[in-house]
Amino acid sequence: MYNPIFSSVMLAIESWQVIELRMVRLAWGGREGRAEMQSMVVEKVHAAGEAIITLMLGGSPETVIARYREHVAFNAKRLKEA
């Protein structure tokens, strides 16, 4: 059985790691910091648009949360490797 509370809590926990990694990159500044800031804004706008479209087409909030978790996992992997 799907538990939306659990997924939401997991999204929040997983997001903290990405926030931490991004803050370090932004704090270092330079070209990489600026690139991360730009990437972050573009990703947020894209993810919000994707969520809106999913909901408008009849998708569930659970689907949106699952997709956000995918985005977070991708960013965590990308930031750890860099």
Secondary structure as the mmCIF struct_conf table of DSSP 4:
data_model
#
loop_
_struct_conf.conf_type_id
_struct_conf.id
_struct_conf.beg_label_comp_id
_struct_conf.beg_label_asym_id
_struct_conf.beg_label_seq_id
_struct_conf.end_label_comp_id
_struct_conf.end_label_asym_id
_struct_conf.end_label_seq_id
HELX_RH_AL_P HELX_RH_AL_P1 PRO A 4 TRP A 28
HELX_RH_AL_P HELX_RH_AL_P2 GLY A 30 MET A 56
TURN_TY1_P TURN_TY1_P1 LEU A 57 GLY A 58
HELX_RH_AL_P HELX_RH_AL_P3 PRO A 61 GLU A 81
#
